């Protein structure tokens, strides 16, 4: 329950930041805890992407390999966004 609540607040904060980006970045702040959650989620997603790529290259062939590689690449794009979010 606690994790869901933390994830809910984090997702709301990300949505608020995206709305602020559309409105010109006025009065945007992130607490230290929000930055910590963003970087922690990014680290976990990096682990998932790494395991996914390793599994796709060693155990799969054909279209499944391509799909898993694309999913891992999309995760890396999300990871870069979360890392930048946690830095500024």
GIQUIFEN-V428775 format. One record per helix or strand. SS is the DSSP state (hx for helix, st for strand). FROM is the first residue (numbers start at 1). TO is the last residue. Records with the same first field share a line. If there is no record, write none. Layout:
BEGIN
SS=FROM-TO ; FROM-TO
END
This chain:
BEGIN
hx=2-23 ; 32-59 ; 63-87
END
